[in-house]
């Protein structure tokens, strides 16, 4: 009876809401995760060749970095509205907008990571017969991973947040529930969906941090040597 009362009295914290709307929360969370993963993955696929072009031809670097910076300054509501005539009211609007936002951080961090690779490491690899492709994937990218992963973490967390804005066209994951709850002032729905959104961002950041530690064991070894010294 007490659980039902919290729905009737419209409490912020209500276990009955979670129990009775479990499927709705699950569907919204899965949509949120799906949009985030698709946006970050596509953003990485687009940012990587752009960063390589900017590094290879200095004349390209300025326009690429300038354009991605300009895109990041466009408000999310305006961005999604501008994309609707192209894609219609579909999830592609949200994913495309989030991909465009991700490019600023990803391109810059990939460039920063590649720039941080010691020149002696490149020279040693070339002396061992490494060609450009093998040098990039076998030496430069592994050494650039800390900066790349830092950018990926920032991008993922910001994408989790920005996905909620997709609620304006019905593809906002947990943002749909927040948007609906705000209009009806359904306190439990707003708080629960918001808490789940925060939890997703934290879990995604921790997962990527763990992945970074697994992929860069030499970084931990270096820190231990410094502490021991």
Secondary structure, DSSP 8 states (H G I E B T S, - for coil): -HHHHHHHTT-SS-HHHHHHTHHHHHHHHHHHHHHHHHHHHHHHHHHHHHHHHHHH-HHHHHHHHHHHHHHHHS-HHHHHHHHHHHH-SSHHHHHHHHHHHHHHHHHHHHHHHHHTS-HHHHHHHHHTT--HHHHIIIIIHHHHHHHHHHHHHHHHHHHHHHHGGGGGGT--THHHHHHHHHHHT-HHHHHHHHHHHHHHHHHHHHHHHHHHHHH-HHHHHHHHHHHH-
